[in-house]
Amino acid sequence: MAEASDSQRMVPARVGRAVDRIGALPDDVLHRVLSQLSSREAVHTCLLGQRWRDLWRSVPIINVSFGEFEDSDADDDVEDTFDREETFKKFVNRFLMLRNPVGLDEFRLDYSSSTGDCPDDANLWISHVLQCNAWAVKVVNRGEPLKLAPGVFSSSFLKRLHISSAILVPGFFNQLQMGCAALKYLFLYDCDIMDHEIFSKTLEVLILSEEVGFDDQASISAPSLVTLSIEGNLCFGRLPILKNMASLETASVLLSGDMTDFDADAIRQLLAGLSDVRSLDFCYADRKLTMEKNFRWCLTFSNLINLTLYTWCVHADFYALIFFLQNSPNLKKLTLKLKQEGMSAITGELEDRSFICEQLEIVEIICSETSELLPRVTRFLLDSGIRNDQMRIVTGGNPMYQSPKTSLMF
């Protein structure tokens, strides 16, 4: 039978007495529409009629989720969980096997493993979609941390990779460097990193979020990196040493939680790696840290134009705030987000407490209307030479740390 022409495809089909006007759209449009559904929902559209029977086989985005196989009425015991996991695996295997051999844009996997190891199925799925030239892969895990096999990450097309709740074994980052030459965006959420050296020539965006842990002292070297975000609880190991960050423009750092090996040198090393940034959002929410008298930072943020700091920098004698202002000669905008609660702070003594910010245009202070810190902070700024017309007070806003809009990538 000859294939239907484009004009024939555009004729509305009749489903019973109703006219299937959506089905009259071109295939590529319908493929994009089905890509907004989960893969299980996309398969169910084959029941709509002959026109829809095979459309799901060519969707450019695969979105498989274990959550769709959960039964809210079922008992949450080990046997039921195992059965649902097996049903989910069979669906994904069948879906990938029946899919047409066409290019793939994104693969989104919402996984669950009750064993803690990453079964061969998941590694095979990732390998399969990369062979289909997927340029974005997102693996979200809701069970025990997955042990991903580094060898499956081999693709000249992969640009964006998002992994959550996984153990990244030694050699993982070397494989990304060698096997994924086009990778530009890497998001790691709640991952244990066991590599001591993280090196990438291609990465432009690196986000380490939530309980990211380093097995020991680790270094991150990324000469092409433009955006860096470290947010959450670095739950073990030392702060990473940042190297070769000359291209870095924007950095967002939230240090919180109980870090096991954390001292003044670790802070200095971290800030030294960020010394070339143009925009820095720095929040210290760990225990109180006191620097030794006349501790020498030896840091200058020559390119820094926009700086955002939080309550921790104004406690006691404004030590941390003065440090940044003394070492940011080209700063144009300073934002202070003040939250009354909490006593996290980096404090110390300075022989010279003066600073000159010739390029500073505005100081924005975000706080609640009843902030007790506001009068003290504004008095300090005025006494230091900041004019009234340079200050802007924003009340009623949320002074809490807000992580970047990373979800837009997927």
N, C-alpha and C positions, 0 to 999 in steps of 0.2 A: 504494500500500500504506500502510495506517495505521501511524503510528509506534508502537513498542512502549511499553507502559505501564511505570511504575516497578516494578510488581510483577513484570512479565515480565522486566525487566532483571535482577532479583535472583535469578532462577532459574539455578542453576549450569549452564553449558554443558558438553557432552561433546566432548572432543577425542579422536577415536578411542575407545578404551575408558576413557580417563582423564576425570575430572571437572574442569573448569576452575573451581575455587572462587574464585580470584583474580578471574577475569573476571566473577564474579557481583556484585562490588562496584559501587557507583554510579559514574557517569562522572566526577564531580568528584574522587572519591577516586583513581581510576585515573590521571587527569590529573596529580595531585600525585605519584603514584608514578613515572610516566614522566618527570616533571620532575627526578627524582634521577639520571636517566641522561643520557648525552650524547645530542645530537639524532640522531646516526647510530644509536645503540643503540635509541632510541625508535622510529625508523622501522622497524627490524628486527622490532619486536614485531607488525607487521602480518601477519607470517607465522604467528602463533600461531593464527589462525582468524578467522572472520567478525566476531566480537565485537570483535577488536582492530584490525580493518582500518583504521579512520579515527581511532582515539583520538589518535594522535600529532599530528594536525592541529590540536588545540585545547590543547596543553600550555601552561601559563602561564609556563614558563621555557624559553628556548631556550639551549642550551649547545653551541656548535659549536667543534670543536677541530681544528686542522690536524694535531696529533699523531696522530690516528686514521688519517690518510691516509699516514703515513710507513711505509715498508717497511724493516724492520731488515736484510733480506737484500739490498736493492738497493744498487747503487753510489751513493755520495753525490757525484755529479757535477752540473754545472749543468743538464744536460738533464733528468735524473731529478727534480731539485728543481723545475724549471719545470713538468714534467708533473704532479707531485703538487699543486703550487699550483693549476694549472688544474682538476684534478679536484675539489679542495676548493671552489673558487669555484663550479663547476657544481652541486655538492651544495647549497651554501648558497642559491644563487639558486633552485634547484628547490624546496628546503624552504620558503623564504619565499613563493614563488609559490603552492604548493599548500596552505599553511596556511590554516585557516578565519579569516574576518575577526572574530576575537574579541579581547578585551583581553589585554594581555601584562604580566606582572609584571617579569621580568628578561631581559636579553639578555647572554650571556657569549660573547665572541669571543676564541678563542685563535688568533692570526693569524701568518702568516709571509710576509714579502715579501723576495725576493732583490734587488729593484730599489732599495729605499730610499725610493721614493715610495709614497704611499698610493693604490692604484688606485681608479678610480671605484667598483668593486664594494664595497669596504669602506665608503666614504662613503655609498653608496646603502643598504647594509644598516643602518647606524646611523640614517639618516634614516627608513627604513621602519619600524624597530621603535619609534622615537619617535612616529611617526604612529599606531602601535598602542597608544600611551599607556603604554609601558614606564616604570616608575618607577625602575629600576636598570639601568645599563649598565656593563659591564666589558670593556675592550679590552686584552688582553695580547698583546704582540708579541714574537716570538722571532727576528725577522730584523733588517734595518737599520731605524733609527728611522723611524717613519711620519710623514708630513705630513698631519695631519688637516685637513679643510676646516672652518673655524669655523662656516660657515653651516648645517651639518647639525644643529647643536645648538640646536634650537628646539622646546621642549615645555613645556607648563604642568603636566606630570605628573612629569617627571624629578626625583627627589630625591637619588639617589646615583650618582656617576660615578667610575669607576676607570680610569685610563689608565697604561699602562707603555710605555717605549721609544718616545717620540714627540717630534717637534719641534712645539712649540706656537707657531705663527706670530703676528706682531702682530695684535691684534684678537680673539684667541681668548677672553680673559677678558671683554672688553667684550660679546662675543656671549653668553657664559654669563650675564652680568648682565642683558642685555636679553631674551634668548630663553628662559632657563630660570629663571623666577621662583620656582619651588618648590625649587630645588637647595639641599640642606642639607649634603651630605657629598661631599667631593672628595679623592680619593687620587691623587697623582701620583708615579710610580715611574720613575726613570731618564729624566727628561724635560728637554729644553732649553726654557726659558721665555724668549720673546723680547719679551714685553710689559714695559714699564717701570712701569706702574701696574696693580696687581691689586686690583680693588674688587668687593665683593659685599655686598649688604644682607642676604642670606638665609643665607649659609654659617654652619653651626654647628660643623662639623668639617673641618679642613684638615690633610692629612698630606702632607708632602714627604719622599720617601724615596729612599735610595741616591744615585746621581749626578745630582742635580738641579742644573741650571746656569741662571744668570741672565745674559742678554746684557750687562747693564750694571747700574748701581745701580737696584734695583727697590724699590718700596714695596708693602706689603700692607695694605689697609684693609678691615676686616671687623667692623663694629659689633655683629653678632649672634654672632660666633664664641665658642664655649664651650670647644672643645678644639683645641689646635694641637700638631702634632708635626713637628719638623724633624730628620731623622735621616739620617746618612750623609755622603757626600763632596760638598760644594758645590764642584763641579769648576772653575768659572770665574765671574768677576764678583765683586761684593762681597756681603756679607751683606745680606739684605733689611731695609729699614726698616719696622718695624711701627707702624701708626697705628690709631687708633680701636679699641682692643682692650678697651674698658671692660667687656664682658660675659665676657671670658676668665676661665675658672676653672681649667683644667688645661693645663699646657704641658710638653712633653717635648722636650728639645733635645740632640742629639748633634752636635758639631762635629768633623769629622775630615777627613783628607785634605790635599792641597796646595792651599790656597786662594790665588789669585793676588793678591788685593788685600785684605789682612787686617791690621787694626791695633787699637790700644786703643779708638779712637773707634768702630770697627765693633762691638766687644763692648759698649761702653757704650750705643750706640743700640739694639742688639738687646735688652739687658736693660731699657732704659727702656720699650720696648714691652711687656715682660712684667711691669711693675711692679704691675699690678693682680691678678695670678693668686693663687689660693688654694693651688694645689699645683704645685710646680715640680720637674722632674727635669732636671738640667743636667750634661752630661758634655762636657768639653773634651779632645779627643784629637788636637789638632794640635801644631805645633811649640811650643817654649817661648816664651812671650811675657812680656817684662818691662815693667812700667809705669814711667813716669817718676816720679821722687821726688815724693811727696805728690800723685800724680795724683788729681784730684777727680772722684769718680763722680757725686755729687749725685743719688743714687737712694735711694728708700725703698720697701720691699715691705710696704706697710701691711696688705694682706689675706693675706699669706702665712702659711699654717698648717702645711703639709707641705713639706719640702725634702729632696731627695735629691741628694747630691754624690758624687764619685768620688775616686780617688787623687790626681788632679791638684791638688786643693784643699789637700792636707796636705803637699806637698813644701816643702822649705826652711823658711820661717818661718811657714807657715800663713796666708800673706797672703790668699788667696782665701776660705778658711773664715772668717777674722776679718771680712772685708768683708761677707759674707752675714749673719753673726750680728749685726754692728753695725747692719745696716739692715733687720732683720726683727723688729720689736718684738713682733709677735703670734705668733711661731713656736711651735708646740706639739710638733711631731715633726721631728727631724733624723735622716736616714738617711745613713750613710757606707758606701759600698761600696769596700773597699780591695783593690786588685790590685797585687801586688808589682812586676810588670814595668812598664816604660814610664816616661818622664820628662816627659810632657806636663804643663805647668803654666803658670799665670798668676801671676807673682811681682811684688813691688814693695816699697816701704817705706811704713810707716805711722807717723805721729807718735804716734797714740793706738792702742794695741793692745787696750784693754779693751773689754768688751761686757757688756751686761746683758740676759738673756733671761728676763724675769719670767714669761712664759706657757709656757716650755719644760717639757714633761712627760717626754719620753723622747728619748734619743739611742740609736739602734740602729746597731750597727757590724757589718757583714757582711764576713767575711774567711775566709781559710783557717786551719786550725789552727796552721800554722807561720808565720803572718804576722809579719814583722819590724817592720812598721809599727805593729802593734797597741799595744805598750807605749808607744811615743812618743806616739801619738794619745790614749790614755787618760790619760797623764800631763799632756798639754796641757789636756785637758778638766777634769781634777781641779784643776789649778793655776788654771784660769779660773773656778772656782766651781761646776762641774757636780758634783753629788753621785753617789756610787756607786750609790745606789738609782735614779737616773735613767738609768743606762746599761744597755743590754742587748747582750750580745755574741752574735752568731750565727755559728758556725763551720761549715765544711763546705758553705756555700752557694756560689752562683755570683756573684761580685761584678762580673761583666761587665755592660755595658749591655745591657738587653733592651728591644727595641722593643715598643710596645703591640700588643694583640691586634686588629690591624686587619682580619684576614681574616674576622672574625665578621660583617662587614657584607655579605658575599656568600657 
